[in-house]
């Protein structure tokens, strides 16, 4: 997962079978003294051999999008998603 389109910017990985229920807990760096996190920051993604679920709300709530194995999403906007706040790697 990347915080920019076309797989650019900061990168966040999630191993097979793992989950991140609240992306605001995951630091993404610092910009002009402001600490950034991953909540709502994912702009592009690619998966390897795993099926992943992306949720609009923290705690695996709200709208959900499933991205299949070996599928690339160059711009999350294509998924008609407001933002991503939690992620689950389904293996």
Buried (B, 14 or more C-beta within 10 A) or exposed (E): BBBBBEBEBBEBEBEEEEBBBBBBEBEBEEEEEEEBBBBBBBBBBBBEEBBBBBBBBBEBEBBBBEBEEEEEBBEBEEBEBEBBBBBBBEE
